[in-house]
Amino acid sequence: MKIIIAGDGQVGIALTRLLSQEGHELVTINSNPEIIERDLQEFDVISVEGNCAAMETLEKAKVKQADVLVAATSADEVNLLCCLTARRMNPSVHTIARVRNPEYIEQLYMMRDEFGLSLIINPEREAAREMYRLMQIPGFLKRETFAKGRVEIVELRVEENSLLDNVILRHLPHVLGNLKVLVCAVVREGHAFIPTGDTTLVRGDHIYVTAPVSVLSALMKKMDITKRKIRHAMLVGGGNVGYYLAQDLISSGVRVKLIERSPERCLQLAGLLPAASVIQADGTVQEVLESEGLSETDALLTLTGLDEQNVITSLYGTSRKVPTVITKVGRMATTGMLESLPVGSVISPKELCSENIVQYVRAMENQTGAAASVHRIADGRVEALEFVINKHSRHIGEPLKNMHLKRNVLLSCITRRGNTVLPDGNSSFEIGDTVVVVTSREEPILQFNDIFA
């Protein structure tokens, strides 16, 4: 597809990298000549210099021939005008706008047709939703859902002397009793790989486990990592993520204490969130955390605009045995560096934004056999793809042991008429089945048949 990306920040860079890897015809728009030069050197793209909201610039970018336009600059108003102008010049183009200001969101959904918006992405709103989802089953570092909510891939960290420490994967069924789960990816010392039955798990590994949702709670109990339901949460940082998350938590009955440094923002939040306890203080200071009841809270979420402060505060929360800790990071490159640190779950709003846009583009392609959904796990180094088997799929009805998958590709689960199985050599798939494939290949898997050698 022909895709125009307007945006000079990390989201724009990430989208350019991801979509160029998938073979799309890309045009980037930027007003900074240095960034244009970088794009030309790093990626196989055409770059246009100028204001992305100007008709002249969009004409140079050949918007009339484009299938998708992504407006991901740092200014909401520029993104909206860019999409509005692009749709006026090409009524069939799909437009995606990154919009961060909470004041715009409700009216934009009401006026999507007038603005010509196919998709509105709010990174902070998406980050808050992801944090809220993680807090529903405390203990998992990440959760990705497939097969209409019936299957999940969850991230766990192997702790010293835990049930999984020094376990060879082929012995895992014996260790877990009658619980059937599949370890589909491992991140060790910054390197992600698809494990085999001979892989031994070691302390510090981040593992990605596939299982039906019904098995996950039992798995946590078996591993003795079940945590109490979150009834009280402490949020450090009153930006947009903190505001959105506080809304979600309060609506579900969680008591929220929000600590924010700015007196003006505290007054604003107190008016917007009357059910929350809003504290004007520096939540990165140890004495403040202790005086506000850190040791009694069920969850600590560090949401300031400085990654370093969030990491240090989360480390302190972990040292004080806070059951659930979640850390927000702004720089996407930071997430992989934090795997070895006890900072709980790490959430990057910009990373979520990029992933959601890539999923929309893939869904647009609507190829026969294309992935129904795509999730990037292990900080983007591994992909989990959901496919629906159709008449064009290869090896229908054949046992898996007779198939030859490409290297670094794993078929992790099969869902048929609402029932999910973790496949073995005798398993097979039929038309209508949902199949989840995990891959660490650098070359993207675009269609189901691409998994076979």
N, C-alpha and C positions, 0 to 999 in steps of 0.2 A: 504494500500500500504506500501511497504518497502521503507523508506526514510532515507537518510544519511544527517546529518546537520553538516557542518564544520564551526565553528565560535564561538568565546568566548565572543563576545560583546552583546549589547542589542538586536540586530537583531536576533542573534542565540538563545538567551534566549526566546524572544518573539515567534519565530517560533517553538521552542520546546514545549512551553506551548500551543500554539494554535493547533498545529498538533497532540499533544498527546491527547488533549481533543476530537479530532475527531476520535480517535481510530486507528491511523496509527501506524505501527511498526517502531519505531525510533531507529537510532543509531547516537550518537553524537561523534564527533572527536575533541579532544583538546590536546594541549601540556602542559596544566597547570593541575596538579593533584588536586588542590583545586577546580577548576571549574568542573572537572570530578566528584568529590565527591558530589558537590552541585547538579549536574544533577541527580545523582543516588538517592539522598535523596528526591528531589522535584518532579521528574517525573518518569514515568514508561518507562525507556529507557535503552538501552545498551550503555555504554560509552567506547570509545577506546582512549588510550593515544598515541600521536605521531603527526608527521607532515602529514597533510591531503593530501599533494601533493606527498607523497612517496607511491610507489606501495605496500610496506610491510604493511603500515598502512591501506590503502584501502582494502588490502586482509583481514586483521583482521576485518574490518568493513563489510566484505562480500559484496563488491561492485558488484560482479558478479550476486548476487541475488536481487540487489536493483532496484526499479522502478525510483526513483528520487534521485539526489544528489544536495544539495544546498551548494555552497561554498561562505560563507559570512564572511570570516576573514577580518581583517583590511588592508590586503595587496592585491592589485589588481593582482599582478603577481602570488602570491600563489594561488589565486582563479582560475586564468586562467589555471595554470599548473595542479591544482587539477582536473578541468573539463576535460582537455585534456587527462590526465592519466586515469581517470575513464572511459571515452568513449573508450579508447584503450583497457581497460580490459573488458568492457561490452558495446558493440556497441549499445545496445538497451536502455541503461539508459538515462533518461532525465536529462540534466545538467543545473543548474541555477547558474550564477556567478554574484556576486555583484562587479561592476566596477565603481570606482568613478572618475578616472582621465579623464578629457575631451579629452586629447590627444589620448586616446586609442579608444574612442567610434566609430568614423567613420570607422577606419580600422577593428574593431572587427565585425561590421555589414557586412563588405565585406568578412571577413574570418570566419564567424560563423561555416561553415562546417569543415574547417581545425582545429578549436579549439574544435569542438564537442559541441557547445553551443546551447541549446534549448531556453534559455531565458537569456537576459542581463538586469540586474537591476542596474540603476544608481540613488541612493537615492536623490542626489541633483537635477538631471534633473527632477525627478518625483515631487519633492517639488516645483520647479520653475513652472512646468506646472500647478500644483494645484493652486498656487498663481495667476498665469495669468488667470486661469479660474474663480477664485473668483472675479477678478477685472473686468471681463466682465459685471457682474451685481452687482455693488457695493451695499452693504447693507446686504447681507447674510454672515454669519460666515463660513458656510460650504455648499457644494453642492454635491449631489450624483445623478447620472443620470441613468435612467432605460429605458426599452422598446425602445431601439435605439434612445434615446434622447428625447422621447415624455413626459416622466415623471421625476420629480425630487423630492428628499427629501432635504429640505434646513433647515439650523439651524438659529434660531433667538433668541435674548435675550429679555425677557419681561422687559421693562423699566418702571420706576415709572410714573404713570399717562398716560401710553400709552393706545391705544385702547384695548389691551388685558389684561391689569392689572385688577385683581379681576373678570375676566370673567369665568363663569361656561361653560364648553365646550358644553353642550347641547344647550346653548344660542348663540354659536358662529355663526351659520348661520344668526341669526337676527342681530348680531353686524356687520358682514361683508357684509350685504346686499345680493346681488345675487351671491357673490363669494363662490364657493364650495371648501373648503380645509379640510384636515383631520390632526389633531395633533396626530401623531402616537407614539411619545415618549417624555418624559419630564425628564430633569435632574434638581434635586432640592437638594441643599446642598450636592452635591457629590453622590446622590442616583438616579439611573435611573429606570424609571418604565413606563409601558404602561398605559396611562390614560383611564378613563371611561368617560361617559357623565356627571358624577357628579363631576369630577375633576375641581377644581378652580385654574386658573393660577394666580401666584403671582409675584411680582417684583423680578427679579433676576433669574427666571426660564429660562433654556435653552430649547427651544421647537424645535421639529423636525416636519416639516410640509410637507405633501404630497400634490402635486397638479400637474395638467398638466402644461407644460412649458408656455402655453399661458396665464395661470391665474396668474403666479408669478409677472409679472410687475404690473398688476392691484392690486394685494395684497399689494405690497409695496406702491403704491400710496394711497390706502385706509388707510394704517397704517401711512402714512406721513413719511416714512423713505426712500423715493426715493432720491438717491444721484446723483449729476451731473456726467456725463461721465468723466472718468479719462483722463486728457490730460497731466498732469505733475506728475511724481512719483519721490520720494526721497528714495534711497536705502542706508541704513547704513550697510556697510560690503561688501567687494569686494571678497568674496570667490566664490566657484563654483556656489552656488545657486544665488548669485548676478549677476554673469556673465551670466548664462543661462537665468535668468529672464530679465536682461537688453536686451539681444538679442531679446526675444519675444516681449517685450514692444516697442522697437525701430522699429521692423518690422511692428507693428500695428499703428505706427504714434504717439506714446506717447513720450514726451520729458523726458529724464532720467537724473537725477543728482545722481551720485554714489559717496559716501563718504567712503574713505578707509584710514586707519592709516598708512599702510606700504608704504614708497616711492617706493620701488622696485615693489610692486604689482600694484601701481598706474600707473607706466610707462608701465607695461605689459598690464593692462586693457585699457589704452589710445590707445595702438596699436591695441588691439583686438576689441575695441568698439569706433571707431572714431566719431560716431554720438552722443555719450554720453558725458556729462560734468563730468569728473572725478576729484574729489577734494581730495587732500591729507590733511587729518585732522582727529581728533577724533570725529566721529559722535555721540558719546554718551554724548558729552559736550553740555550743554544748549546754550551757546553763539555761538557755531559753528552751531547748528541747526537753530537758529534764524537768524544768518548772512547769511545763505544759503537759506533762504526763506521758513522756515517750515510753517509759517502761510498762505502762498499762495499756498502750494502744495495740490494736490488732494489726494495723497496717500503717506503714510509713511510705509516702510517695513524695519524691524529691522532684520538683517541677519548676525550679528557677530557670532563668535564661542562661546560666553559666554551667557548662558541663562539669567543670572541676568541682564546683561547690556541690552539685548534685551527687557526684561520685563520693566525695568525702563524707557528706551527710548520710548517704546510704550505708557506707562502710561502718559509720558509727552506729547507725540503727541496727545493723546486723550484729555488731559486737554487743549490743544491749539486748539481743535475743528477741527483737521484734519479729513476730511470726511471718509477716509478709512485707517485703520491701520491693518497690518498683522505682526505677531510675529513668528519668527522661534525659535524652541526649539530643543536642541540636546537630552536631557534626556527624554525618552518616559514617564516616571512616572510623569513628570512635567505637562503634558497637563491638567490632571484633576484638579490639584491644582489651575489653572489659571481661572477656570470658573467664579468665582465671581469677577474677576478683569477686568476692562475696557481696555483690551489690544487688542481688535479686534479679528480677526481670528488667531488661533494658529495652526501652521503647524509643524509637526515633520517628517523630511525626513526618519528617521529610521522606524517610524510607517507606513508610506506609503510603504516603501520597504517590510516590513513584510506582509502587507495586499495584496500587488500585488503577492507575492510568494504564499500565501495561496490560492488566487483566481486561480492561475495557476494550483496548485495541485488539487483543486476541479474540475476544468474544465477537467483535465486529467482523472478523475475517470469515467466520461461519463456514469454514471449510469442512468438507466431509471428513470425519475422523479427527477434527481439531479438538484441542483440550477444552472442556467445558469450564474449567477453572484452573488457575495456576497460583501456587503459593511458593514464595521463596523462603526457605528456612536456612538455618545455620548462617545467619547474616548474609544471605544472598548467594552462598556458595553451593547450595543444593536446591533443586526444584522439586516440588511435589505437584504432579499434574493429575487432574481428574478427567477421565475419558468415558464416554458412553459407547459401548460396543454396537456396531451396526453391520449391515450385510457386506460392507467393503473391508471390514477388519480381517486381518489374517489369522489363521490358526484357531478359528472358532471350533469349540468342542474337542480340541486336542489337549492332552495332559501337558502341564507345564514342563515336565521333565523332558519332553521331546522338542521343546522350543529352544532356540538359540538367541538369547538377548544380547544386545550390545554391551560392551564393557562399561562398568559403572552405572548400570541400569537395574533397578529392582522393582518387581511387581509386588506391591505391599499389601493390597487387600482387594477383594471382590465383593460387591454388594448385589444381591439378586432378590428382587421382590421384597425389599426391606430387611433381608437377612444378610449379615456381613460375615465373611470368613477370611481368615489369614491363610493364604494359599500355601500348599505344599506341592511336591512333585506330581501328585495325582490330580490336583485341582485343574479346572478348565473354566473358560468363560463362554457365555452365550450372548446372542443378540439381546440388547436391552440392559445388560449388566453394566454397572458402574465399576470402573477399575481405577485404582490409584497407583501411579507409577512414580518412583523416586529416582532422581538421577543427579549425579555430580559432574556430568559431562559439560565441557566448555561449549560444545555445539548444542544449540537448543533442540529439544524434541518438540516439533510443531504438530505432528499428527501421530495417532496411536501406532500406525505401522512403522514409524521411524524407530521404535524401540528394538526391532528385530535386526539381527546381524545379516 
